[in-house]
Protein backbone atom coordinates (compact mmCIF):
# COMPACT_ATOMS: atom_id res chain seq x y z
CA UNK A 1 0.00 0.00 0.00
CA UNK A 2 1.42 3.37 -1.00
CA UNK A 3 1.30 6.30 1.39
CA UNK A 4 0.98 9.73 -0.18
CA UNK A 5 2.50 12.85 1.32
CA UNK A 6 0.46 14.12 4.24
CA UNK A 7 -1.24 10.78 4.89
CA UNK A 8 -0.59 8.74 8.00
CA UNK A 9 0.52 5.13 7.87
CA UNK A 10 -2.27 2.75 8.81
CA UNK A 11 -1.92 1.53 12.40
CA UNK A 12 0.12 -1.64 12.78
CA UNK A 13 -1.86 -3.70 15.29
CA UNK A 14 -2.88 -7.26 15.79
CA UNK A 15 -6.30 -7.94 14.25
CA UNK A 16 -7.44 -9.83 17.37
CA UNK A 17 -8.90 -7.97 20.32
CA UNK A 18 -7.70 -8.77 23.81
CA UNK A 19 -10.20 -10.06 26.35
CA UNK A 20 -10.10 -6.68 28.12
CA UNK A 21 -10.80 -4.79 24.88
CA UNK A 22 -13.68 -7.15 24.07
CA UNK A 23 -15.10 -6.62 27.57
CA UNK A 24 -14.93 -2.81 27.31
CA UNK A 25 -16.54 -2.79 23.85
CA UNK A 26 -19.28 -5.14 25.03
CA UNK A 27 -20.12 -2.85 27.97
CA UNK A 28 -20.18 0.22 25.71
CA UNK A 29 -22.56 -1.56 23.33
CA UNK A 30 -24.75 -2.49 26.33
CA UNK A 31 -25.28 1.16 27.30
CA UNK A 32 -22.25 2.01 29.42
CA UNK A 33 -20.15 5.08 28.78
CA UNK A 34 -16.36 4.74 28.95
CA UNK A 35 -14.71 7.62 30.83
CA UNK A 36 -11.07 8.29 31.67
CA UNK A 37 -9.06 11.09 33.21
CA UNK A 38 -7.56 13.68 30.87
CA UNK A 39 -4.48 11.48 30.31
CA UNK A 40 -6.52 8.41 29.37
CA UNK A 41 -5.97 6.60 32.67
CA UNK A 42 -8.32 5.35 35.39
CA UNK A 43 -11.02 3.98 33.06
CA UNK A 44 -14.57 3.85 34.42
CA UNK A 45 -17.65 2.38 32.78
CA UNK A 46 -20.75 4.40 33.74
CA UNK A 47 -24.35 3.35 33.03
CA UNK A 48 -26.26 6.49 32.16
CA UNK A 49 -29.67 5.14 33.30
CA UNK A 50 -28.78 4.77 36.97
CA UNK A 51 -25.22 6.20 37.18
CA UNK A 52 -23.83 2.75 38.11
CA UNK A 53 -20.02 2.67 37.89
CA UNK A 54 -17.75 -0.23 37.04
CA UNK A 55 -13.99 0.09 37.35
CA UNK A 56 -12.49 -2.56 35.08
CA UNK A 57 -9.42 -3.87 36.91
CA UNK A 58 -7.69 -5.21 33.82
CA UNK A 59 -8.08 -2.01 31.77
CA UNK A 60 -5.55 0.82 31.97
CA UNK A 61 -4.22 3.75 29.95
CA UNK A 62 -2.42 1.41 27.51
CA UNK A 63 -5.68 -0.46 26.83
CA UNK A 64 -7.41 2.82 25.96
CA UNK A 65 -4.48 3.94 23.78
CA UNK A 66 -4.49 0.63 21.90
CA UNK A 67 -8.23 0.86 21.27
CA UNK A 68 -7.83 4.43 20.00
CA UNK A 69 -4.94 3.41 17.71
CA UNK A 70 -7.10 0.63 16.28
CA UNK A 71 -9.74 3.28 15.63
CA UNK A 72 -12.30 1.44 17.77
CA UNK A 73 -13.00 4.45 19.99
CA UNK A 74 -12.59 8.20 19.75
CA UNK A 75 -12.37 10.84 22.50
CA UNK A 76 -15.18 13.26 23.30
CA UNK A 77 -15.93 15.87 25.94
CA UNK A 78 -16.59 14.65 29.45
CA UNK A 79 -18.68 15.98 32.32
CA UNK A 80 -15.81 18.17 33.45
CA UNK A 81 -12.63 19.47 31.79
CA UNK A 82 -10.48 16.69 33.28
CA UNK A 83 -12.64 13.82 31.99
CA UNK A 84 -12.69 12.23 28.53
CA UNK A 85 -15.75 10.30 27.38
CA UNK A 86 -14.83 7.70 24.75
CA UNK A 87 -17.24 6.85 21.97
CA UNK A 88 -17.39 3.90 19.61
CA UNK A 89 -16.20 4.75 16.12
CA UNK A 90 -18.71 4.10 13.38
CA UNK A 91 -17.42 2.02 10.48
C-alpha positions as CSV (number, residue, x, y, z in Angstrom):
1,X,0.0,0.0,0.0
2,X,1.4,3.4,-1.0
3,X,1.3,6.3,1.4
4,X,1.0,9.7,-0.2
5,X,2.5,12.8,1.3
6,X,0.5,14.1,4.2
7,X,-1.2,10.8,4.9
8,X,-0.6,8.7,8.0
9,X,0.5,5.1,7.9
10,X,-2.3,2.7,8.8
11,X,-1.9,1.5,12.4
12,X,0.1,-1.6,12.8
13,X,-1.9,-3.7,15.3
14,X,-2.9,-7.3,15.8
15,X,-6.3,-7.9,14.3
16,X,-7.4,-9.8,17.4
17,X,-8.9,-8.0,20.3
18,X,-7.7,-8.8,23.8
19,X,-10.2,-10.1,26.3
20,X,-10.1,-6.7,28.1
21,X,-10.8,-4.8,24.9
22,X,-13.7,-7.1,24.1
23,X,-15.1,-6.6,27.6
24,X,-14.9,-2.8,27.3
25,X,-16.5,-2.8,23.9
26,X,-19.3,-5.1,25.0
27,X,-20.1,-2.9,28.0
28,X,-20.2,0.2,25.7
29,X,-22.6,-1.6,23.3
30,X,-24.7,-2.5,26.3
31,X,-25.3,1.2,27.3
32,X,-22.3,2.0,29.4
33,X,-20.1,5.1,28.8
34,X,-16.4,4.7,28.9
35,X,-14.7,7.6,30.8
36,X,-11.1,8.3,31.7
37,X,-9.1,11.1,33.2
38,X,-7.6,13.7,30.9
39,X,-4.5,11.5,30.3
40,X,-6.5,8.4,29.4
41,X,-6.0,6.6,32.7
42,X,-8.3,5.4,35.4
43,X,-11.0,4.0,33.1
44,X,-14.6,3.9,34.4
45,X,-17.7,2.4,32.8
46,X,-20.8,4.4,33.7
47,X,-24.3,3.3,33.0
48,X,-26.3,6.5,32.2
49,X,-29.7,5.1,33.3
50,X,-28.8,4.8,37.0
51,X,-25.2,6.2,37.2
52,X,-23.8,2.7,38.1
53,X,-20.0,2.7,37.9
54,X,-17.8,-0.2,37.0
55,X,-14.0,0.1,37.4
56,X,-12.5,-2.6,35.1
57,X,-9.4,-3.9,36.9
58,X,-7.7,-5.2,33.8
59,X,-8.1,-2.0,31.8
60,X,-5.6,0.8,32.0
61,X,-4.2,3.8,29.9
62,X,-2.4,1.4,27.5
63,X,-5.7,-0.5,26.8
64,X,-7.4,2.8,26.0
65,X,-4.5,3.9,23.8
66,X,-4.5,0.6,21.9
67,X,-8.2,0.9,21.3
68,X,-7.8,4.4,20.0
69,X,-4.9,3.4,17.7
70,X,-7.1,0.6,16.3
71,X,-9.7,3.3,15.6
72,X,-12.3,1.4,17.8
73,X,-13.0,4.4,20.0
74,X,-12.6,8.2,19.8
75,X,-12.4,10.8,22.5
76,X,-15.2,13.3,23.3
77,X,-15.9,15.9,25.9
78,X,-16.6,14.7,29.4
79,X,-18.7,16.0,32.3
80,X,-15.8,18.2,33.4
81,X,-12.6,19.5,31.8
82,X,-10.5,16.7,33.3
83,X,-12.6,13.8,32.0
84,X,-12.7,12.2,28.5
85,X,-15.8,10.3,27.4
86,X,-14.8,7.7,24.8
87,X,-17.2,6.8,22.0
88,X,-17.4,3.9,19.6
89,X,-16.2,4.8,16.1
90,X,-18.7,4.1,13.4
91,X,-17.4,2.0,10.5
